[in-house]
């Protein structure tokens, strides 16, 4: 198959190898090499974007850099030089040919001038920070490109409700294109960002066999955080995290499969393994997850099985800290712990997790080892910043990552030495701010405002980010949540009602709010779980080969 090159404003008649083209945009001497152009083929002229097929499985897109094949008065001479491997440059005094006009026809007075390029904003990630920044740029004179590895905006605080069958994935993860369908200056690109070049001001992403290079004038890095196993990444095979829709669906499958396998199991010891659930991590996600598994087994699955009693399931919450919910006031944390114990959750505070395998985990307390047999382990113990944070920090002399892989930023959320780059949300390290949704929303809005002021030509562009604390809350079970808003601390039914209102307000889309409210009524006022569909194949843990289990335990020891 011949290699194909597609480029804006390019017309190559003779077959040529190694034709060097000078960019016809703001970069004066940037050179692009095109090879294998078919004879007599006129390449399309249009959008300022071109893609280079470098092989049958890889395509490289260079966005926003139109090229012109004819760069001098003698086009044949230019092609002759190019065929010998010599770079073609524009002779001094020769004006640039307007992009897109007909070859061989001199420009006339009627030829319209090329429109001025608009400010290009690239946003990496479409979580809270990325989405709120994009929306704030809706009326700005900019072109926004959102690059994300998924096609949806995720309301991450409710992932545990997808994992426990309360909500569907669509209710907390609407399609990004649908959310931004009326914002004409925003474009969504599906891709996994692999490189950020601060000097060249480009972002490289990959997806669908393509490698795309997107230039920017302003960059908002809102890549978020990933699950952290504190250097024990091998735990991920048997203890999935809860940071994405895929994670939530996988955990849902593991939970419901455990009850199904227990119903089939003849051996009592093996049945107890299936009916033991361990949540590692005592933060809001771990507490909410443990509470909902307990409610699922005690209420929602009652009378669903014939050979087992789901309420006999053990739910353990394991954390190395001396108490749960360290981010909350001690009095609220104590009330949350008491509520979990009323639900039947066993709190194991202090032990360190040393090993995890298909049949359970090993923990250590003051040097003493203990084995917990459990077929379902959920990891909610910690997060770390996206690897993209380390990549950009390495390009700034003297900049070291903060705790949790977060990037230290200036007071205005910009990267030191790069006022055009904003790091926001969970990836940002500034004044000890927590990695919560409100920080993401407000920092994304702040970055967008900074860009708008720069584009509008305001004299004072840089302003420090001021975070307005709107409170912290966690739902422990139905009818019980804790809320902390400055000096105001609420626990119980009133806190739960406040939690419902706040989360319903921040869900994206009217239809999602109505649907979520309906499911909450069904699950919390009744006892059914509407979203119990799962795939057993996805839920099955690793084969549990005894040699692998023994090797893991030996390594941990």
C-alpha positions in Angstrom: 0.0 0.0 0.0 1.5 3.4 -1.0 2.1 5.8 1.9 -0.3 8.7 1.8 0.2 12.3 2.9 -2.8 14.6 3.4 -2.1 18.3 4.0 -3.9 21.6 3.9 -3.1 23.7 0.8 -0.9 21.2 -0.9 -0.8 20.3 -4.6 2.0 17.9 -5.7 1.8 16.8 -9.3 5.0 14.8 -10.0 6.0 11.8 -7.9 8.7 12.9 -5.4 10.5 11.4 -2.5 11.7 13.5 0.5 9.9 16.7 -0.5 10.7 19.3 2.1 7.9 21.9 2.8 8.3 25.1 4.7 5.4 25.9 7.0 3.3 28.8 5.8 2.2 29.9 9.2 3.9 31.9 12.0 6.9 29.5 12.1 9.3 30.8 9.5 11.7 27.9 9.0 9.9 24.8 10.4 10.3 22.0 7.9 7.9 19.0 7.3 9.0 16.0 5.2 6.5 14.3 2.9 7.3 11.0 1.2 5.6 8.7 -1.2 3.2 11.2 -2.8 1.2 9.6 -5.6 1.7 11.0 -9.1 -0.9 13.5 -10.2 -2.8 13.5 -6.9 -4.2 16.8 -5.7 -4.4 16.8 -2.0 -7.4 18.5 -0.3 -7.4 22.1 0.8 -9.4 23.1 3.8 -9.1 22.9 7.5 -5.8 23.9 9.0 -4.8 20.4 9.9 -2.9 17.6 8.2 -2.2 14.0 8.9 0.8 12.0 7.9 0.5 8.2 7.4 3.8 6.8 8.4 2.8 3.2 8.1 -0.3 1.0 7.8 -1.1 1.3 11.5 0.0 4.8 12.5 -1.2 8.2 11.4 0.3 11.4 12.6 -1.9 14.5 12.8 -0.4 18.0 13.1 -3.2 20.3 14.0 -3.3 24.0 13.2 -0.1 24.1 11.0 -1.1 24.6 7.3 1.6 23.9 4.8 2.2 25.2 1.3 4.1 23.2 -1.3 5.0 26.0 -3.5 7.2 28.4 -1.6 9.2 30.2 -4.2 8.7 31.7 -7.7 10.1 28.5 -9.4 8.2 25.5 -8.1 9.9 23.0 -10.3 13.3 24.2 -9.0 12.1 23.8 -5.5 11.0 20.2 -6.2 14.3 19.5 -7.8 16.2 20.6 -4.7 13.9 18.6 -2.5 14.4 15.4 -4.6 18.1 15.7 -3.9 17.4 16.0 -0.1 18.1 19.7 0.1 15.7 21.8 2.2 13.6 24.4 0.5 13.6 27.8 2.0 11.7 31.0 1.0 14.0 33.4 -0.8 14.5 36.8 0.8 11.9 39.3 -0.3 9.5 36.7 -1.7 6.1 37.2 0.0 4.1 34.2 1.3 1.4 32.8 -0.9 -2.0 33.2 0.7 -3.2 29.9 2.1 -5.6 28.0 -0.2 -5.5 30.1 -3.4 -5.0 28.5 -6.8 -1.5 27.5 -7.9 -0.1 29.4 -10.8 -2.6 32.3 -10.5 -1.2 35.5 -9.0 -3.1 37.0 -6.2 -5.5 39.7 -7.2 -7.0 42.7 -5.3 -10.1 40.6 -4.7 -8.2 37.9 -2.9 -9.4 38.2 0.7 -6.7 38.4 3.4 -6.2 35.4 5.6 -8.2 35.7 8.8 -6.2 36.4 12.0 -5.5 33.3 14.0 -7.5 33.0 17.2 -6.0 32.2 20.5 -5.7 28.4 20.9 -6.5 26.9 24.3 -5.8 23.2 24.9 -7.4 21.6 27.9 -6.2 18.1 29.0 -8.8 16.2 30.9 -12.6 16.7 31.2 -13.2 16.3 34.9 -14.5 19.0 37.1 -11.6 21.4 36.4 -11.5 20.8 32.6 -15.3 21.0 32.1 -15.7 24.2 34.2 -12.8 25.9 32.4 -14.2 25.0 29.0 -17.7 26.4 29.9 -16.2 29.6 31.2 -14.5 30.1 27.8 -17.8 29.8 26.0 -18.0 33.5 25.0 -14.3 34.1 24.7 -12.6 34.8 21.4 -10.6 31.6 21.6 -10.6 28.1 20.1 -10.8 25.4 22.7 -9.6 21.8 22.2 -10.4 19.3 25.0 -8.2 16.2 24.9 -9.3 13.3 27.1 -8.8 9.5 27.1 -12.6 9.0 27.7 -15.7 10.4 25.9 -17.5 11.4 29.1 -17.4 13.8 32.0 -17.3 11.8 35.2 -19.0 12.8 38.4 -16.4 10.9 40.5 -17.9 11.3 44.0 -20.8 9.0 43.0 -18.7 6.2 41.6 -19.3 4.1 44.6 -23.1 4.2 43.9 -22.5 2.8 40.4 -20.3 0.0 42.0 -23.1 -0.9 44.5 -26.0 -0.9 42.0 -27.7 2.4 43.0 -27.0 4.5 39.9 -26.2 3.6 36.3 -23.0 4.8 34.7 -24.8 7.1 32.3 -26.3 9.1 35.2 -22.9 10.2 36.5 -20.9 10.2 33.2 -22.8 12.0 30.4 -21.1 12.2 27.0 -18.7 15.2 26.8 -19.9 16.0 23.3 -23.5 16.2 24.4 -22.6 18.5 27.3 -20.7 20.8 25.0 -22.9 20.5 21.9 -23.9 24.2 21.9 -20.5 25.6 22.6 -19.3 26.2 19.1 -15.8 27.2 20.0 -15.1 23.9 21.8 -13.8 20.8 20.1 -13.5 17.4 21.8 -10.6 15.0 20.8 -10.4 11.4 22.1 -6.9 10.5 22.9 -4.4 9.6 25.5 -1.8 12.4 26.0 1.7 11.0 25.7 3.8 14.1 25.6 3.7 17.8 26.5 6.5 19.9 25.0 6.6 23.2 26.9 9.3 24.7 24.7 7.4 24.0 21.4 4.0 24.5 23.0 2.6 21.3 21.7 0.6 18.4 23.1 0.9 14.9 21.6 -1.9 12.4 22.0 -2.5 8.9 20.7 -5.7 7.1 20.0 -7.2 4.8 17.3 -3.8 4.2 15.7 -3.2 7.9 15.3 -0.6 10.2 16.8 -1.9 13.8 17.0 0.2 16.9 17.7 -1.8 19.9 18.8 -0.2 23.3 19.3 -1.5 25.7 21.9 -1.2 29.3 23.0 -2.6 28.5 26.5 -2.6 25.1 28.2 -4.8 24.0 31.0 -3.5 20.8 32.5 -6.5 19.1 34.4 -5.5 15.5 34.1 -6.5 14.6 37.6 -5.3 11.8 39.8 -4.9 8.0 39.6 -5.1 5.3 42.2 -2.0 4.9 44.2 -0.9 1.6 45.7 2.1 3.3 47.4 4.7 1.4 45.4 2.8 -1.9 45.5 1.3 -1.8 42.0 1.0 -5.6 42.0 -2.0 -5.2 44.4 -4.1 -3.8 41.5 -4.6 -7.2 40.0 -6.7 -8.3 43.0 -7.7 -5.0 44.6 -9.2 -2.7 42.0 -9.4 1.0 42.7 -12.4 3.3 42.2 -11.3 6.2 39.9 -13.1 5.5 36.6 -16.3 4.0 35.2 -14.4 0.9 34.2 -13.3 0.5 37.8 -16.8 1.0 39.2 -18.3 -1.6 36.7 -15.6 -4.1 37.6 -16.1 -3.7 41.3 -19.9 -4.0 40.8 -19.3 -7.3 39.0 -16.9 -8.5 41.7 -19.5 -7.8 44.5 -22.5 -9.3 42.9 -20.5 -12.3 41.6 -19.4 -13.0 45.2 -22.9 -13.5 46.3 -23.7 -15.8 43.3 -20.6 -17.9 43.9 -21.4 -18.2 47.6 -24.9 -19.5 46.7 -23.2 -22.3 44.6 -20.4 -23.1 47.0 -20.6 -26.4 49.0 -17.6 -25.8 51.2 -18.4 -23.6 54.2 -14.9 -22.1 54.5 -14.9 -21.2 50.8 -18.4 -19.7 51.2 -17.1 -17.5 54.0 -14.4 -16.2 51.7 -16.9 -15.3 49.1 -19.1 -13.5 51.7 -16.2 -11.4 53.1 -15.6 -7.9 51.6 -12.6 -5.8 52.5 -12.4 -2.0 51.7 -8.9 -0.6 52.1 -8.9 3.1 53.0 -10.7 5.2 55.6 -11.3 8.3 53.5 -14.7 9.4 52.2 -14.6 6.9 49.3 -13.7 4.0 51.5 -16.3 4.9 54.2 -19.1 5.4 51.6 -18.2 2.2 49.8 -18.1 0.1 53.0 -21.4 1.5 54.2 -23.2 0.7 50.9 -21.8 -2.8 50.7 -23.2 -3.4 54.3 -26.6 -1.9 53.3 -26.6 -4.0 50.1 -26.1 -7.3 52.0 -28.5 -6.4 54.9 -31.3 -4.8 53.0 -31.2 -4.9 49.2 -30.4 -8.6 48.8 -32.7 -9.9 51.5 -34.8 -12.9 50.3 -32.9 -13.0 47.0 -31.1 -16.2 47.7 -32.2 -19.7 48.9 -29.0 -21.3 50.2 -27.2 -18.3 51.8 -28.2 -15.4 54.0 -26.7 -12.3 52.5 -26.9 -10.5 55.8 -24.2 -12.9 57.1 -21.7 -11.2 54.9 -18.7 -9.6 56.7 -17.6 -6.1 55.6 -14.2 -4.9 56.9 -12.8 -1.4 56.6 -9.0 -1.4 56.9 -6.9 1.7 57.3 -3.4 2.3 58.7 -4.5 5.6 60.3 -5.7 5.6 63.9 -9.1 6.9 62.8 -11.2 7.2 59.7 -12.0 10.5 57.8 -8.9 12.4 58.8 -10.1 15.4 56.8 -13.1 15.8 59.0 -13.4 17.1 62.6 -12.8 14.3 65.1 -16.3 14.5 66.5 -17.9 14.0 63.1 -15.5 11.1 62.3 -16.4 9.4 65.5 -20.1 9.7 64.7 -19.4 8.2 61.2 -17.5 5.3 62.8 -20.4 4.6 65.2 -22.8 4.5 62.3 -20.6 2.1 60.3 -20.5 -0.2 63.3 -24.3 -0.1 63.6 -24.4 -1.3 60.0 -22.2 -4.2 60.9 -18.9 -2.9 59.3 -15.8 -4.0 61.2 -13.2 -1.2 61.6 -9.6 -2.4 61.5 -7.6 0.7 62.1 -3.8 0.7 62.3 -2.7 -2.4 60.2 -0.6 -2.0 57.1 -1.5 -4.1 54.0 1.5 -6.2 53.1 0.1 -8.5 50.4 -3.0 -9.0 48.4 -3.9 -12.1 46.4 -7.0 -13.8 44.9 -8.0 -15.3 48.2 -7.5 -12.4 50.6 -4.8 -10.1 52.1 -2.1 -10.1 54.7 -2.0 -7.2 57.2 0.6 -6.3 59.8 0.1 -4.5 63.1 3.1 -3.7 65.3 5.1 -6.5 63.6 2.4 -9.1 64.0 1.0 -10.6 60.8 -2.6 -11.5 60.2 -4.4 -13.2 57.3 -7.8 -12.0 56.2 -9.5 -14.4 53.8 -11.7 -12.5 51.3 -12.5 -12.9 47.6 -13.5 -9.2 47.2 -11.0 -6.4 48.0 -11.6 -2.8 47.0 -8.7 -0.3 47.2 -9.6 3.2 48.3 -6.5 4.0 50.2 -4.9 6.8 48.2 -4.3 8.7 45.0 -1.4 10.2 43.2 -1.2 12.9 40.5 -1.3 12.0 36.8 2.1 11.0 35.3 1.7 14.1 33.1 2.5 16.2 36.1 5.9 14.6 36.5 6.5 15.1 32.7 5.9 18.9 32.8 7.7 19.3 36.1 10.8 17.7 34.6 10.9 20.5 32.0 11.0 23.3 34.6 14.5 23.7 36.2 14.5 23.2 40.0 10.8 22.2 40.2 10.1 19.1 42.3 6.8 17.3 42.7 4.9 17.7 45.9 3.5 14.9 48.0 1.2 12.6 46.0 2.8 13.5 42.7 1.2 16.9 42.6 2.7 19.9 40.7 3.6 23.0 42.7 2.2 26.1 41.0 2.4 29.9 41.3 -0.4 31.7 43.3 -2.3 32.2 40.0 -2.2 28.4 39.2 0.5 28.8 36.5 3.5 26.7 36.1 6.7 28.5 37.3 8.3 30.1 34.3 5.4 29.3 32.0 2.6 31.8 32.4 0.7 30.2 29.5 0.4 26.8 31.3 -2.1 26.3 34.1 -2.1 23.3 36.4 -5.5 22.9 38.1 -7.7 20.4 40.1 -6.3 17.3 41.7 -2.9 17.7 40.0 -2.3 21.2 41.5 -0.3 21.7 44.7 -1.1 25.1 46.2 -1.5 26.2 49.8 -2.3 22.6 50.9 -5.7 22.6 49.1 -7.3 19.2 49.1 -8.1 17.2 46.0 -11.8 17.6 46.0 -14.4 18.5 43.4 -14.8 22.1 44.6 -11.1 22.9 44.2 -11.2 21.5 40.7 -14.3 23.5 39.7 -13.0 26.8 41.1 -9.4 26.4 39.9 -10.6 25.6 36.4 -12.8 28.7 36.4 -9.9 30.8 37.6 -7.6 29.6 34.8 -10.3 30.4 32.2 -10.7 33.9 33.6 -7.0 34.5 33.4 -7.0 33.4 29.7 -9.9 35.7 28.9 -8.2 38.7 30.5 -5.1 38.0 28.5 -7.1 37.7 25.2 -9.1 40.8 26.0 -5.8 42.7 26.5 -6.4 43.7 30.1 -3.4 45.2 31.8 -3.6 43.1 35.0 -3.8 39.5 33.9 -2.3 37.6 36.7 -4.4 37.3 39.8 -4.0 34.9 42.7 -6.4 32.0 43.1 -8.8 32.4 46.0 -10.5 29.2 47.1 -13.9 29.5 48.7 -14.5 26.6 51.0 -18.1 25.4 50.4 -17.9 22.6 52.9 -17.1 18.9 53.0 -19.5 16.0 53.3 -19.7 12.2 53.2 -22.7 9.9 53.0 -22.3 6.9 55.4 -25.6 5.2 54.7 -29.2 6.0 53.8 -30.5 8.8 56.1 -27.1 9.4 57.6 -24.3 11.8 56.3 -21.8 14.1 57.9 -21.4 17.7 56.8 -18.6 20.2 57.8 -19.0 23.8 56.7 -16.5 25.9 58.6 -17.6 25.9 62.3 -20.9 24.2 61.3 -20.9 20.4 61.8 -23.9 18.3 61.1 -24.4 14.5 61.3 -27.5 12.4 60.7 -30.6 12.8 58.6 -30.3 16.6 58.1 -26.7 16.1 56.8 -28.0 13.4 54.5 -30.7 15.7 53.0 -28.0 18.4 52.5 -25.8 15.8 50.8 -28.7 14.8 48.5 -29.4 18.5 47.5 -25.7 19.3 46.8 -25.0 16.2 44.7 -28.2 16.6 42.8 -27.3 20.2 42.0 -23.8 19.4 40.7 -24.9 16.5 38.5 -24.5 17.4 34.9 -27.7 17.6 32.9 -31.4 17.8 33.8 -32.2 14.3 32.6 -29.4 12.9 34.8 -30.7 14.7 37.8 -34.3 13.4 37.4 -33.0 9.9 36.8 -30.7 9.9 39.8 -33.4 11.3 42.0 -35.7 8.4 40.9 -33.1 5.8 41.7 -32.4 7.4 45.1 -36.1 7.2 45.9 -36.1 3.5 44.9 -32.9 2.6 46.8 -33.2 4.7 49.9 -36.9 4.8 50.6 -37.4 1.3 49.4 -34.6 -1.4 49.3 -34.2 -2.3 45.7 -31.0 -1.8 43.6 -32.0 -1.0 40.0 -28.5 -1.4 38.5 -27.5 -5.0 39.3 -26.6 -6.1 35.8 -23.0 -7.4 35.6 -20.9 -9.8 33.5 -19.4 -12.8 35.3 -16.4 -12.9 33.0 -15.4 -9.4 33.9 -15.9 -10.2 37.6 -13.8 -13.3 37.8 -10.6 -12.6 39.6 -7.3 -14.1 38.5 -7.3 -17.8 38.4 -5.8 -17.8 41.9 -3.0 -20.2 41.0 -1.5 -21.4 44.2 2.1 -20.8 43.0 1.3 -17.1 42.3 -0.3 -16.7 45.7 2.6 -18.4 47.4 5.1 -16.2 45.5 3.2 -13.0 46.4 3.3 -14.0 50.1 7.0 -14.8 49.9 7.8 -11.5 48.3 5.8 -9.6 50.9 7.6 -11.4 53.7 
